[in-house]
C-alpha cells in the first residue's frame, strides 16, 4: 500500500500535504469532514480505510478534525496517548472532542453526526434478492460475528457493515470500511487466504488481523440504506442451541469453530420470514 498516498496526492484527490500536516477530505453520508494528520503512516492507513468516502479537497468542510498522538502515530497509539480536536470553519478555534463512539472518524460524537446517527457494536448483511432488508449480528468480541458475516457474503448476501452499525432513524446505513479478519478465521474460510493480503495487517492480543475491503474480497455491497429486519444475538457456548426470542429475533448459543454451518442455516431460516420486522 506504500504507493497509495503518493499516487492520490499527485491527483489531488482528497489529499493535501503541508509542512506540518497531511489533510484528507471525506464525505460521510452527505457530511463533509476534513482530517489533519502529522504522521504519514496515519494518512496512508486512513486513506485506505475510508477510500470509498474520499473526495476532492476544498474549503466546504463542515467539520475539521486534528488527530494527534504523543507517540507519533495516532492510529497505532494507545487511546490514552491520542487527542482529537475539532473546529467548524477556518475562523473557529480548536476544541477537544471526546474519544467517544466506535471511532474518532467519522466523528460520531460531533453534533453534526450525533443528531442524525446512532451507532452500536454489530455486523450486518442484506438478504439476496431483497437488499432493502438486513440482519444484524450482535455478540461479544470473538463470538463469531465476522465469521458469520463473511460466510453469509460467500452465500451471496450483500455487505452492509462490520463491527459498527450506523442507524439513521430505522434504517441501517451502508458503512464500507474494511472487514477485520483474524488469522483464526482463515482456518474456517480458507478460500479467503489468497485475498486478505491486499489489506492492512495488524498484530493484536488475539494474533494477526487483516483489515480488507469487502469489494476486494469479491463480495457484493449494499448501495442504499436497508431496513433492520432481523436480529441474531451470539452467545459463546460449547453446546449449540437456538432460542427463538420473537418471530424476527434469534439467540444462538455456539462455538463458532464447531457450529458455523448450523448457525448459518438458522440465520437463513430466520430471514426467510416473509413479513419482516425489527
N, C-alpha and C positions, 0 to 999 in steps of 0.2 A: 504493500500500500504506500510505499515511500514516494511514488510519483503522483499520488492523488492531489495533494495540496498544491504542488508546484504547477501541475497542468491546469488546475482550476484557477489558480492565481493569475496565470497568463491570460486566461479567457475572461477574467474579471467577474466570473460567475459566483457571486456571494462571498468572495474572499478578498480582503484588502489588508495589506501589511504596512505598518508604520514602524518607526524605530522602536516603539515600546510595546505595541500590541498587534496581534492578528485580529481582524474584525471579520466576523461571519454574519451573514444576514439570512434569516429564515422567515417563512410564513407558516404558522401553525393554525389551521382551521380559520383562516382569514385574519389572524392577528400577527402583525409584523414584529419581529424580535431581532435585535442586533446583539451579538455576543463579542466581548473583548477578552482576549486571552493572551497572556505573556508567553506561554510555553508552546513551542512549535508542535510537539507531540500531542498536546491537548487539542490544538487546532486540527491536526490530521485525524485524531480519534473522533472528535465531534463532527467533522465533515463527513466521515464515513457513517457514523451512527444516524445522522439526520439528513442524509443525502437527498431524500425524497422531498425535503422541506426547504432546501437551499434556494435562494433567489438572488437576483441582481442587487448589489449594494446600492442604496440611495439614502435620502435623508427623511424617509417617511416612517421610520420605526416608531411605534407607539411605546415600546419598552426597550431599553438598552440594559444588558446585564454585563457586569465585570466579574469574571471568575478568577480568583487568585488563591495561591497557597504559599505558606511559608516554606514548604518543602520543595517548591519549584513547580511540579506538575499538579494541577488541580485534580485531574481525573484519577491519578494513581495515589493520591494522598489520603490519609485518614481524614474522616469528615471533620474532626476537631481542628484540623490544620487549615481547612478551606474556609474562604469567605465569599459571599455573594453580595454584590452591591447592585442597586438598580437606580435608574433615572428615567424621567419622562421628558423628552425634549432636550435640545442641546443647552438650553439656559437653566435647566433644573440641576440642582445639586445631587450628589450621590447619597443614597440611603441604604442602610443594611437591610437585606431581605433574609428572613429566617430560612434555615435549611429544613423546610417542611415539605411534605408531599413526597412522592416517589423519587423525584429527581429535581435538581435545580433548573434543568432545561428539558422541556418547556417550563416556564416559571408558574407552576400551578398555584403557588402561594400568592402571586400578584393578583390584585383585584380584577384586572382585565381577563384573567383566566378563572379565578375562584368564583366569580359571579356567574360564569357560564357552565363550568365543568365540575363534576365530582369524580375523583379517582379512587380506585381500590385495587388491592392485590389480586390478580387473577389473569387467566389466559382465555382467549375466545376465538371461535371459528364459526363461520356461517355455513348452513346446510347446502349441499349441492342441489342445484335446481331451484332453490328458494333462498337466494342470497340476502333477502330482507329479514331473515330470522337467524339469530345467533344463539349458541350455547356458551355459557360462562363456566369455567372450571375454577373452583376455589380450593384452597388447601395450603398447608404449611410448606415451607421450603423442603425440597426433596420428596414430596408426596407423589409426584408424577405428573404435575400439570403440563410441563413442556413435553414430556414423553408422549402423553396422550394427545396434546395439540399436534405434534409432528405426525403422529400416527393417523389422526383424522385428516391432516393435509395429504398424507400419502394415499388416503382413500378418496381424495377428490374434493374435500371441503375447502373453503376459502379462508385464508388467513385474515383475522381481524386484529389481534394484538397478542403479545406475550408479556407476561409478568405485570403489566399495568393496564387496567381497563379504564377508558375515558368515557364517562357517561355525560351526555348533554340532554337534559330532560329525561325522556325514557328511551333514548337511542344511544347505542354504542358507536362511538366514532372509530373508524379505522386508524390504527396507530402503528405505522410501519417502521419502527426501529427494529434492530436485529433480534433474532431469537437466541436465547442463551442455551447452548448445547453442552452439557457436561460430558466428559470423556466416557463416563459410565453409560450414558445414553446410547453411545455408538455401538456398544455391545448388543443392545436390543434392536437398533436400527442401523445395521452395518452398511446399508445402501447409501447412507449419508457421508460415510467416512471420506470419500474422494472429493466431497464438495465443501466441507467445513473449512478448509484451509484458505478459502478466498476471503474469510472474515478476519476478525481481530481475536487474538488468543490471549487469555489471562491465566495466571496461576492463582488458585484460591485455596481456602482451607479444605475443600472437598475434592481438589485435584484441578485438572486443566478444564477451562471453559472456553468454548468457541462462540463468538457472537457473529451471527451470519444473517444477512437479509433473506427473508422468505423467498423473494423472487430469484435470488442467486442459488437457492436450493431447488428451483424449478417448480415452486408452488404457486397457486393462483392467489391473488389478492382481492379483498373486498374493496370496491371502488366508492361505495356510498355507505352512509350510516345504516345500521341494522337494528331491528327491534331485539331487545333482550328477552328471548322467548323461553329458554330453558336454563336451569342451574344444576350443576353437579358439584357436590361437596366431597372432597377426598380426605379420608381418614386412614393414616398408616396402620396396618394390621397384618398379622401373619396369616389370617384366615379371610378369604374373600366372602363378602356379604353385601347384598344390595338392600337398601331401605328406600321405599317409595314414600317420600315426605308429602308430596302433593302430585297431582297429575303432570306437573311440569318441573318437579324437583326430585333429584336423587341424592342419596348419600351412599358413597361407595367406600367400604372398608377393604383395603387392599395392600398388598406388597407389589409395587409396580414392576419389580423384576420378575415376578412369577404370575401376575394376574392381568397383564396388559391386554390380552385378547378378550378375556371375559369383560373387562371394564369397557373396552371399545364397543363390544356388542351391546352392552347395557345402555351406553350413551346413545348409540344409533337407534336402538329400540325406543328409548325415551323421545328422541327427536323426530320420530315418525308420527307423533301425535299431531293430528291434523289441525285442531284448534289450539294454537299455542299461546300461552300467556305466561308472564313472569310470576 
